[in-house]
């Protein structure tokens, strides 16, 4: 569990520390006061990235040179751990006051699942958002996946640079192709299997809410066949080489794959209603929780819920609370908090106002 969270020049927080002693924590306040910024800080400590933006500049407080975040973690009376991130001219990471040089050694100390109104973009927006979702999920489950992904991206960038070189050297381009095929094989197989698992869980959750006449399916879409071999991938990369030279980038591989969501056998992106899309993505995120809890020896899964429960009907809300209650620590944000909701009887309530916490 997160016992203490400190923010310095992060978003609208100049210098704030907040302690948590409860499993259920409510951050209440009007819009624009900093509730979501606290969730973002937890997520950043987990993955060294925001779930809201890709711009580091927009995260630091206006007028500041950088920001600092830290979290004290506690696990079942077994250990305490201090995580620290400092972004000034460059990024600095520490665990228990010791410098950490590789991001892969820092992440996964906390494994958050976020529920927000922007989750619908998983269905409506570009394929890159969907790939990012599955890659973060896999990295949360297995540190080795992140290492493979990083190696793939490095080889991909190197080959792309060779493809754009004024003087094309086939030997340089081809030198990266076996590496791409090796890492692509691991990435595709991991994505295929984890999406099959989360699809089954999300469909089961949907049926529990709406009945057996409803179905939700998630499918991995690749230009390569499912569960390909190394030789098959390498052969196809080589076949694409001339086209890649003409367009100046590598067109084949997991970096260009996509994920398809279907609701009652209809493609949600093209034919789903707003209500169907919101319900489907809620089931997807609930399934994500269940999947992470299968591999949660350190009990470090936390759930971040950004004012999304108010729009749920009673049956969906009951199912949602049943799922999130399996997690040891939850953070809710509310603009208007319903104190009559029995689920929150033992919750700790924090008032957020203009970057101040009480």
C-alpha positions as CSV (number, residue, x, y, z in Angstrom):
1,X,0.0,0.0,0.0
2,X,1.0,3.6,-0.5
3,X,1.5,5.1,2.9
4,X,2.7,8.5,2.0
5,X,2.8,10.6,-1.2
6,X,4.9,13.7,-1.7
7,X,4.6,16.2,-4.6
8,X,6.9,19.2,-5.3
9,X,6.1,21.4,-8.2
10,X,4.0,18.7,-9.8
11,X,1.0,20.2,-11.7
12,X,-0.7,22.6,-9.3
13,X,1.0,21.3,-6.2
14,X,3.9,23.4,-4.9
15,X,4.9,21.2,-1.9
16,X,2.4,18.8,-0.5
17,X,2.6,15.5,1.4
18,X,-0.4,13.3,2.1
19,X,-0.5,10.2,4.3
20,X,-2.9,7.3,3.6
21,X,-4.0,4.8,6.3
22,X,-7.1,3.5,4.7
23,X,-7.7,1.0,1.9
24,X,-10.4,3.3,0.4
25,X,-9.4,6.9,-0.1
26,X,-11.7,9.6,-1.4
27,X,-10.3,12.8,-3.0
28,X,-13.2,15.3,-3.0
29,X,-13.3,18.8,-4.5
30,X,-14.5,21.0,-7.3
31,X,-13.2,20.6,-10.9
32,X,-9.7,22.0,-11.5
33,X,-8.5,21.8,-7.9
34,X,-6.0,18.9,-8.3
35,X,-7.8,15.7,-7.6
36,X,-6.8,14.0,-10.8
37,X,-3.3,15.3,-10.4
38,X,-2.9,13.1,-7.3
39,X,-3.9,10.1,-9.3
40,X,-1.5,11.1,-12.1
41,X,1.3,11.3,-9.5
42,X,0.7,7.7,-8.4
43,X,0.6,6.5,-12.0
44,X,3.8,8.4,-12.8
45,X,5.6,6.7,-9.9
46,X,4.5,3.4,-11.3
47,X,5.3,3.8,-15.0
48,X,7.4,7.0,-15.4
49,X,4.7,8.4,-17.6
50,X,1.4,10.1,-17.3
51,X,-2.0,8.6,-18.3
52,X,-3.1,12.1,-19.4
53,X,-0.2,13.5,-21.5
54,X,3.1,12.6,-23.2
55,X,4.6,16.0,-22.4
56,X,6.8,16.2,-19.3
57,X,6.8,20.0,-19.7
58,X,3.0,20.2,-19.0
59,X,3.4,18.2,-15.8
60,X,5.7,20.5,-13.9
61,X,4.2,23.5,-12.1
62,X,4.2,26.6,-14.2
63,X,7.3,28.7,-13.6
64,X,9.3,25.8,-12.0
65,X,12.4,24.1,-13.5
66,X,11.2,20.6,-12.7
67,X,9.3,18.4,-10.3
68,X,9.8,15.8,-7.6
69,X,7.6,12.9,-6.5
70,X,8.0,10.3,-3.8
71,X,6.0,7.5,-2.3
72,X,6.5,5.4,0.8
73,X,5.2,1.8,0.2
74,X,4.3,-0.7,2.9
75,X,3.5,-4.4,2.2
76,X,1.8,-6.7,4.8
77,X,4.3,-5.9,7.6
78,X,7.0,-7.3,5.5
79,X,8.9,-4.3,4.1
80,X,8.8,-0.6,3.6
81,X,10.1,1.0,0.4
82,X,10.8,4.6,-0.7
83,X,10.4,5.5,-4.4
84,X,11.7,8.9,-5.6
85,X,11.6,10.6,-9.0
86,X,13.2,14.0,-9.8
87,X,12.9,15.7,-13.1
88,X,15.2,18.7,-13.5
89,X,17.7,18.9,-16.4
90,X,17.5,15.1,-16.5
91,X,15.6,12.4,-14.8
92,X,16.8,10.9,-11.5
93,X,15.4,7.7,-9.9
94,X,15.9,6.3,-6.5
95,X,14.7,3.3,-4.5
96,X,15.4,3.4,-0.8
97,X,17.8,6.3,-1.4
98,X,19.9,4.4,-3.9
99,X,20.2,5.6,-7.5
100,X,18.4,3.5,-10.1
101,X,19.8,3.8,-13.6
102,X,17.4,1.7,-15.6
103,X,13.6,2.5,-15.8
104,X,12.9,-1.3,-16.0
105,X,14.4,-1.6,-12.5
106,X,12.1,1.1,-11.2
107,X,8.7,0.3,-12.6
108,X,6.2,-2.3,-11.2
109,X,6.8,-1.2,-7.6
110,X,3.2,0.0,-7.9
111,X,0.8,-1.5,-10.4
112,X,-2.1,0.9,-11.0
113,X,-5.3,0.4,-13.0
114,X,-7.0,3.7,-14.0
115,X,-10.7,4.3,-14.6
116,X,-11.3,7.7,-16.3
117,X,-13.7,9.2,-18.8
118,X,-10.9,9.1,-21.4
119,X,-10.9,5.3,-21.3
120,X,-13.3,5.4,-24.2
121,X,-10.4,6.5,-26.4
122,X,-9.2,2.9,-26.2
123,X,-12.0,2.2,-28.7
124,X,-12.5,5.5,-30.6
125,X,-8.9,6.7,-31.1
126,X,-5.8,5.5,-33.0
127,X,-4.2,2.1,-32.8
128,X,-1.3,3.5,-30.9
129,X,-3.4,4.0,-27.8
130,X,-4.6,0.4,-27.9
131,X,-1.0,-0.9,-28.3
132,X,0.1,1.2,-25.4
133,X,-2.7,-0.3,-23.3
134,X,-1.7,-3.9,-23.9
135,X,2.1,-3.1,-23.6
136,X,1.6,-1.5,-20.2
137,X,-0.6,-4.4,-19.1
138,X,2.1,-6.9,-20.1
139,X,4.9,-4.8,-18.6
140,X,2.9,-4.8,-15.3
141,X,2.7,-8.5,-15.4
142,X,6.2,-9.3,-16.5
143,X,9.4,-7.1,-16.4
144,X,11.0,-9.2,-19.1
145,X,8.3,-8.1,-21.6
146,X,9.3,-4.4,-21.1
147,X,13.0,-5.3,-21.7
148,X,12.0,-7.1,-25.0
149,X,9.8,-4.2,-26.0
150,X,12.7,-1.7,-25.4
151,X,15.1,-3.9,-27.4
152,X,12.5,-4.1,-30.3
153,X,12.0,-0.3,-30.3
154,X,15.8,0.3,-30.3
155,X,16.3,-2.1,-33.3
156,X,13.3,-0.6,-35.1
157,X,14.6,3.0,-34.8
158,X,18.1,1.9,-36.0
159,X,16.6,0.1,-39.1
160,X,14.4,3.1,-39.8
161,X,17.4,5.5,-39.6
162,X,19.2,3.2,-42.1
163,X,16.1,3.3,-44.4
164,X,16.2,7.1,-44.4
165,X,19.9,7.4,-45.0
166,X,20.8,9.3,-48.1
167,X,23.1,6.5,-49.1
168,X,21.2,3.2,-48.7
169,X,23.3,0.4,-47.4
170,X,21.4,-3.0,-47.6
171,X,23.9,-4.7,-45.3
172,X,23.1,-2.2,-42.5
173,X,19.4,-2.5,-43.0
174,X,19.4,-6.3,-43.1
175,X,21.6,-6.4,-40.0
176,X,18.7,-5.4,-37.8
177,X,16.1,-7.7,-39.4
178,X,16.9,-10.9,-37.4
179,X,16.7,-8.8,-34.2
180,X,13.4,-7.4,-35.2
181,X,12.1,-10.8,-36.0
182,X,13.3,-12.3,-32.7
183,X,11.7,-9.5,-30.6
184,X,8.6,-9.3,-32.7
185,X,7.9,-13.0,-32.1
186,X,8.0,-12.5,-28.4
187,X,5.9,-9.3,-28.5
188,X,3.2,-10.8,-30.8
189,X,2.9,-14.0,-28.9
190,X,2.6,-12.2,-25.5
191,X,0.0,-9.8,-26.8
192,X,-2.0,-12.5,-28.4
193,X,-2.2,-14.7,-25.3
194,X,-2.8,-11.8,-22.8
195,X,-5.6,-10.4,-25.0
196,X,-7.2,-13.8,-25.2
197,X,-7.2,-14.0,-21.4
198,X,-8.5,-10.5,-20.8
199,X,-11.2,-11.0,-23.5
200,X,-12.5,-14.1,-21.7
201,X,-12.6,-12.2,-18.4
202,X,-14.2,-9.1,-19.8
203,X,-16.9,-11.2,-21.6
204,X,-17.7,-13.0,-18.3
205,X,-18.0,-9.6,-16.5
206,X,-20.3,-8.2,-19.2
207,X,-22.5,-11.3,-19.0
208,X,-22.8,-11.0,-15.2
209,X,-24.0,-7.4,-15.6
210,X,-26.2,-7.7,-18.7
211,X,-27.0,-11.4,-19.1
212,X,-25.8,-14.3,-21.4
213,X,-27.3,-12.7,-24.5
214,X,-24.5,-10.1,-24.5
215,X,-21.0,-10.7,-25.7
216,X,-17.7,-8.8,-25.7
217,X,-14.7,-10.0,-27.7
218,X,-11.2,-8.6,-28.0
219,X,-9.1,-9.6,-31.1
220,X,-5.4,-9.0,-31.9
221,X,-5.1,-7.7,-35.5
222,X,-1.7,-8.1,-37.2
223,X,-0.4,-8.2,-40.7
224,X,1.4,-11.3,-39.6
225,X,-0.5,-14.5,-38.8
226,X,-1.2,-15.3,-35.1
227,X,1.5,-17.3,-33.3
228,X,4.0,-16.9,-36.2
229,X,7.5,-18.5,-36.3
230,X,10.8,-16.6,-36.3
231,X,11.5,-17.7,-39.9
232,X,8.0,-16.5,-41.0
233,X,8.5,-13.1,-39.5
234,X,12.0,-12.7,-40.9
235,X,10.9,-13.8,-44.3
236,X,8.1,-11.2,-44.4
237,X,10.3,-8.4,-43.1
238,X,12.8,-9.2,-46.0
239,X,9.9,-9.2,-48.5
240,X,8.9,-5.7,-47.3
241,X,12.4,-4.3,-47.5
242,X,12.1,-2.6,-50.9
243,X,8.8,-1.0,-49.9
244,X,10.3,0.1,-46.6
245,X,13.2,1.8,-48.5
246,X,10.7,3.7,-50.6
247,X,8.6,4.9,-47.7
248,X,11.5,5.4,-45.3
249,X,10.2,3.3,-42.4
250,X,9.5,-0.3,-41.4
251,X,5.9,-1.1,-42.2
252,X,5.6,-4.6,-40.8
253,X,5.7,-5.6,-37.2
254,X,4.0,-5.3,-33.8
255,X,4.5,-1.5,-33.9
256,X,1.8,-1.3,-36.6
257,X,-0.6,-3.9,-35.2
258,X,-4.1,-3.1,-33.7
259,X,-6.7,-4.4,-31.4
260,X,-10.4,-4.9,-32.3
261,X,-13.3,-4.8,-29.8
262,X,-16.6,-6.3,-30.7
263,X,-19.9,-6.0,-28.7
264,X,-22.6,-8.5,-29.7
265,X,-20.5,-9.3,-32.8
266,X,-20.4,-5.6,-33.9
267,X,-17.2,-3.7,-34.3
268,X,-17.4,-1.1,-31.5
269,X,-15.2,1.5,-33.2
270,X,-17.4,1.6,-36.3
271,X,-20.9,0.6,-35.0
272,X,-21.0,0.8,-31.2
273,X,-23.2,3.3,-29.4
274,X,-21.6,5.6,-26.7
275,X,-23.3,3.5,-24.0
276,X,-22.0,0.2,-25.4
277,X,-18.5,1.6,-25.7
278,X,-18.5,2.9,-22.2
279,X,-19.8,-0.4,-20.8
280,X,-17.3,-2.4,-22.8
281,X,-14.3,-0.4,-21.7
282,X,-15.5,-0.6,-18.1
283,X,-15.6,-4.4,-18.4
284,X,-12.1,-4.3,-20.0
285,X,-10.6,-2.4,-17.1
286,X,-12.4,-4.6,-14.5
287,X,-10.9,-7.6,-16.3
288,X,-7.5,-5.9,-16.2
289,X,-7.7,-5.8,-12.4
290,X,-8.6,-9.5,-12.2
291,X,-5.7,-10.3,-14.5
292,X,-3.2,-8.4,-12.5
293,X,-4.4,-9.9,-9.2
294,X,-3.5,-13.4,-10.6
295,X,0.2,-12.2,-10.3
296,X,0.2,-10.0,-7.2
297,X,2.5,-11.6,-4.7
298,X,3.5,-8.2,-3.3
299,X,-0.1,-6.9,-3.1
300,X,0.9,-3.8,-5.0
301,X,-2.1,-3.4,-7.4
302,X,-3.9,-0.1,-6.7
303,X,-7.0,1.3,-8.4
304,X,-7.4,4.9,-9.5
305,X,-11.0,5.9,-10.2
306,X,-11.4,9.4,-11.6
307,X,-15.1,10.3,-11.0
308,X,-16.7,7.6,-13.2
309,X,-19.0,5.8,-10.8
310,X,-21.8,8.4,-10.8
311,X,-23.0,7.5,-14.2
312,X,-23.3,3.7,-13.5
313,X,-26.6,2.0,-13.0
314,X,-27.1,0.1,-9.7
315,X,-26.3,-3.4,-11.1
316,X,-23.2,-2.2,-13.0
317,X,-22.1,-0.3,-9.9
318,X,-22.5,-3.3,-7.7
319,X,-20.4,-5.4,-10.1
320,X,-17.8,-2.7,-10.3
321,X,-17.5,-2.4,-6.5
322,X,-17.3,-6.2,-6.2
323,X,-14.3,-6.2,-8.5
324,X,-12.4,-3.3,-7.1
325,X,-12.9,-4.5,-3.6
326,X,-10.5,-7.3,-4.4
327,X,-7.7,-4.7,-4.4
328,X,-6.1,-3.6,-1.1
329,X,-6.0,0.1,-1.9
330,X,-8.3,2.4,-4.0
331,X,-8.4,6.1,-4.7
332,X,-11.6,7.7,-5.8
333,X,-12.1,11.3,-7.0
334,X,-15.5,13.0,-6.7
335,X,-16.8,16.5,-7.4
336,X,-19.9,15.6,-5.5
337,X,-19.5,12.8,-3.0
338,X,-22.6,10.8,-2.0
339,X,-22.1,10.0,1.7
340,X,-25.1,7.7,1.8
341,X,-23.2,5.1,-0.4
342,X,-22.6,2.3,2.0
343,X,-19.4,1.1,0.2
344,X,-17.6,4.2,1.5
345,X,-18.5,3.8,5.2
346,X,-14.9,3.2,6.2
347,X,-13.3,5.5,3.6
348,X,-10.8,8.2,4.4
349,X,-11.9,11.5,2.9
350,X,-9.5,14.2,1.7
351,X,-10.7,17.7,0.7
352,X,-8.7,19.1,-2.3
353,X,-8.8,22.8,-3.0
354,X,-6.4,24.7,-5.2
355,X,-3.5,22.3,-4.7
356,X,-4.0,22.0,-1.0
357,X,-5.1,18.8,0.9
358,X,-7.0,18.6,4.1
